[in-house]
Amino acid sequence: LEYARERRQGRPLKERDPSSPMIPIIEHADVRRMLLAQKAFVEGGLALCLYTATLIDEKKHAEDPAMREEAAGLNDLLTPIVKSWPSQFCLEANSLAIQVHGGYGYTREYPVEQFYRDNRLNPIHEGTHGIQGQDLLGRKVAMQGGKFYQLLVSRIRTTLHECAELTALQDGVQRLTSALAALEEITEALQALRKDDPERALANAYLYMECFGHVVVGWLWLRQAHTAQKALQNGGERPKAFYQGKLHACDYFLRYELPKPMALAAVLRDADRTTLDMPAECF
């Protein structure tokens, strides 16, 4: 971010005078796209980690036994996601940081290349995405008859209802509502298939986990946006730009990133066999 603010390269698209001063690269739309993606991934991943940390606190210290049970179940459900989602998409944020630096990002003059090398380990030592996906779809979603999966869906719907009351968040509410409905449809179809053909049902578990993770992180972003919008209306403790940044990052994630895995919803819903049908000798 600091580099993007200081590095000058190029001119506004409408500027035709070659002698005019160059502008900081943060003024270019594509650089802002990469910075927005990094913000959405990193702060979204942080929100996911903090939410599950709160569940651990509730599991251990809540006075109400029912609350402890709910927290423990939700934590178990989200464990494959909190292990896998940040390790995949925060690594992508590292990759984008290198890209923002251009050729400098690939050298040791700046630390971003080391950040990438260090964080590349995370999708490996925390368990591969494929295994985490099978754990989520094959075990965690179905545990206790889907009790905690339904509890999570209920909490997401509560947030959607609260955010729908704020005009500025209604577009995001519609986008997440559609994604949640698709996830529910996919989950129902794959859970039914898993009883008769578990190999086919779990063949695309990695993609299922990516869809599930995006819905959860989208939900957490919408929660942040709700808090930010209220703070802007009522005068929060942080600078105005802090809350506006949260709103813009939420919009970016729900408009640009959430649709990506959901675009393959039909692959999941139909339990596509492409990966199963490819013979080993054909690679």
C-alpha positions in Angstrom: 0.0 0.0 0.0 2.8 2.4 0.9 4.6 1.5 -2.3 1.5 2.1 -4.4 1.1 5.5 -2.8 4.7 6.5 -3.5 5.5 4.9 -6.8 4.7 7.2 -9.8 4.1 5.7 -13.2 1.8 6.6 -16.0 -0.7 9.4 -16.4 -4.5 9.7 -16.3 -6.2 8.1 -19.4 -7.5 11.5 -20.4 -4.2 13.2 -20.1 -2.5 13.6 -23.6 0.3 15.9 -22.6 3.5 13.7 -22.3 5.2 16.4 -20.2 2.6 16.3 -17.5 3.7 14.7 -14.2 3.2 11.0 -13.6 0.7 9.9 -10.9 1.0 7.5 -8.0 0.1 4.0 -9.3 -2.7 3.8 -6.6 -4.6 6.2 -8.9 -4.9 3.5 -11.6 -8.0 1.4 -11.4 -6.3 -2.0 -11.8 -3.9 -1.3 -9.0 -6.9 -0.3 -6.8 -8.5 -3.6 -7.8 -5.5 -5.5 -6.5 -5.3 -3.5 -3.3 -9.1 -4.0 -2.8 -8.7 -7.7 -3.3 -5.8 -7.8 -0.8 -7.9 -5.9 1.8 -10.9 -8.1 1.2 -9.0 -11.3 1.6 -6.8 -10.3 4.5 -9.4 -8.6 6.6 -12.0 -11.2 5.6 -9.6 -13.9 6.7 -8.9 -12.1 9.9 -12.6 -11.8 10.7 -13.0 -15.5 10.1 -10.2 -16.3 12.5 -11.5 -13.9 15.1 -15.0 -15.3 14.9 -13.8 -18.8 15.5 -11.6 -17.6 18.3 -14.8 -16.1 19.9 -16.5 -19.5 19.5 -13.6 -21.1 21.4 -14.0 -18.6 24.2 -17.7 -19.3 24.4 -17.2 -23.0 24.3 -14.9 -22.8 27.3 -16.4 -20.0 29.4 -20.1 -19.4 28.5 -22.3 -19.8 31.5 -25.2 -21.3 29.5 -24.6 -25.0 28.6 -26.6 -24.6 25.5 -24.4 -21.7 24.3 -21.3 -23.8 25.0 -22.7 -26.6 22.9 -23.6 -24.3 20.0 -20.2 -22.7 20.1 -18.4 -26.0 20.1 -20.5 -27.3 17.2 -20.0 -24.2 15.1 -16.3 -24.2 15.8 -16.1 -27.8 14.6 -18.1 -27.0 11.5 -15.9 -24.0 10.6 -12.5 -25.6 11.4 -11.8 -26.9 7.9 -12.7 -23.4 6.5 -10.6 -21.4 9.0 -7.7 -23.7 8.2 -8.1 -23.6 4.5 -9.7 -20.3 3.3 -7.1 -17.9 4.7 -4.2 -20.1 3.7 -5.5 -20.0 0.1 -6.8 -16.5 -0.3 -4.3 -14.6 1.9 -1.6 -16.3 -0.1 -3.3 -14.8 -3.2 -3.1 -11.4 -1.4 0.7 -12.0 -1.1 0.8 -12.7 -4.8 -1.0 -9.5 -5.6 1.4 -7.6 -3.4 4.2 -8.8 -5.5 2.3 -7.8 -8.7 1.7 -4.3 -7.3 5.5 -3.9 -6.8 6.1 -5.0 -10.4 9.7 -6.3 -11.0 10.8 -5.0 -7.6 8.3 -7.4 -6.0 10.3 -10.4 -7.3 13.5 -9.2 -5.7 14.7 -9.1 -2.1 14.8 -5.3 -2.1 11.2 -5.5 -0.8 9.8 -8.1 1.7 6.8 -9.2 -0.3 8.5 -12.1 -2.0 9.6 -13.5 1.3 6.0 -13.1 2.7 4.8 -15.2 -0.3 7.5 -17.9 0.2 6.7 -18.1 3.9 3.0 -18.3 3.5 3.1 -20.8 0.7 3.6 -23.4 3.4 0.1 -22.7 4.9 -2.0 -24.7 2.3 0.3 -27.6 2.9 1.0 -28.0 6.6 -2.6 -27.2 7.7 -3.8 -30.0 5.6 -4.5 -29.9 1.8 -7.6 -28.2 0.5 -8.9 -31.4 -0.8 -8.8 -33.1 2.6 -10.3 -30.1 4.3 -13.1 -30.1 1.7 -13.9 -33.8 2.3 -13.9 -33.2 6.1 -16.3 -30.3 5.7 -18.7 -32.0 3.2 -18.3 -35.6 4.3 -18.4 -35.1 8.1 -18.8 -31.6 9.5 -21.9 -30.5 7.6 -23.8 -33.7 8.4 -22.8 -34.0 12.1 -25.8 -34.4 14.4 -28.1 -34.4 11.5 -26.8 -31.1 10.2 -27.7 -29.3 13.4 -24.8 -26.9 13.4 -24.9 -26.3 9.7 -28.5 -25.2 10.1 -27.5 -23.0 13.0 -24.9 -21.3 10.9 -27.4 -20.7 8.1 -29.8 -19.3 10.7 -27.1 -16.8 12.0 -26.4 -15.7 8.4 -30.1 -15.1 7.7 -30.3 -13.0 10.9 -27.5 -10.8 9.7 -29.2 -10.5 6.3 -32.4 -9.4 7.9 -30.6 -6.8 10.0 -28.7 -5.4 7.0 -31.8 -5.3 4.8 -33.0 -2.4 7.0 -30.1 -0.3 5.8 -30.5 1.1 2.2 -26.7 1.2 1.6 -26.4 -2.5 2.3 -29.4 -3.9 0.3 -27.4 -4.7 -2.8 -25.0 -6.8 -0.7 -27.9 -8.5 1.1 -29.3 -9.6 -2.3 -26.0 -10.9 -3.5 -25.3 -12.9 -0.3 -28.9 -14.1 -0.1 -28.6 -15.6 -3.6 -25.3 -17.2 -2.8 -26.6 -18.7 0.4 -29.6 -20.2 -1.4 -27.3 -21.8 -4.0 -25.1 -23.2 -1.2 -28.2 -24.7 0.5 -29.4 -26.3 -2.7 -25.9 -27.7 -3.4 -25.6 -29.0 0.2 -28.9 -30.8 0.1 -28.2 -32.4 -3.3 -24.7 -33.7 -2.3 -25.8 -34.9 1.2 -28.5 -37.0 -0.5 -26.0 -38.4 -3.1 -23.4 -39.1 -0.4 -25.5 -41.9 1.0 -25.5 -43.9 -2.2 -22.4 -42.7 -4.1 -19.9 -41.0 -1.6 -17.1 -41.1 -4.2 -19.0 -39.0 -6.7 -20.5 -36.7 -4.0 -17.1 -35.9 -2.6 -15.3 -35.6 -5.9 -15.6 -31.8 -6.0 -15.4 -31.3 -2.2 -12.6 -28.8 -2.7 -14.9 -26.6 -4.8 -17.7 -27.0 -2.2 -15.4 -25.8 0.5 -14.4 -22.7 -1.5 -18.1 -21.9 -2.1 -18.9 -22.4 1.6 -15.9 -20.4 2.7 -16.9 -17.5 0.4 -20.4 -17.4 1.8 -19.1 -17.4 5.3 -16.5 -14.6 4.6 -19.2 -12.7 2.7 -21.4 -12.9 5.8 -18.6 -11.7 8.0 -17.9 -8.8 5.6 -21.6 -7.8 5.7 -21.5 -7.8 9.5 -18.5 -5.5 9.4 -20.3 -3.3 6.8 -23.4 -3.1 9.1 -21.2 -1.9 12.0 -19.4 0.5 9.7 -22.6 2.0 8.4 -24.0 2.5 11.9 -20.8 4.1 12.9 -21.0 6.6 10.0 -24.5 7.4 10.9 -23.9 7.8 14.6 -20.3 9.0 14.8 -17.8 6.2 15.4 -14.5 6.5 17.2 -12.4 5.7 14.1 -11.8 8.1 11.2 -14.5 8.3 8.5 -12.2 6.7 6.0 -11.8 3.6 8.1 -15.5 2.9 8.0 -15.8 3.8 4.3 -13.0 1.5 3.6 -14.9 -1.4 5.2 -18.0 -0.6 3.1 -16.0 -0.5 -0.1 -14.1 -3.7 0.7 -17.5 -5.4 1.5 -18.9 -4.3 -1.8 -15.8 -5.5 -3.7 -15.9 -8.9 -2.1 -19.6 -9.5 -2.7 -19.5 -8.2 -6.3 -16.2 -9.5 -7.5 -15.1 -12.4 -5.4 -18.2 -14.1 -4.1 -19.6 -14.9 -7.7 -16.4 -16.7 -8.7 -16.8 -20.0 -7.0 -20.6 -19.7 -7.1 -20.4 -19.6 -10.9 -19.5 -23.4 -10.7 -22.5 -24.2 -8.6 -23.9 -26.4 -11.4 -20.8 -28.5 -11.3 -21.4 -29.2 -7.6 -25.2 -29.5 -7.8 -24.9 -32.1 -10.7 -22.0 -33.9 -9.0 -19.9 -33.6 -12.1 -17.8 -36.7 -12.8 -15.1 -35.1 -15.0 -12.3 -35.6 -12.4 -13.4 -39.2 -11.7 -13.8 -40.2 -15.4 -10.3 -39.2 -16.4 -8.2 -42.4 -16.5 -4.8 -42.2 -14.8 -3.0 -43.4 -17.9 -4.4 -40.4 -19.9 -2.5 -37.7 -18.0 
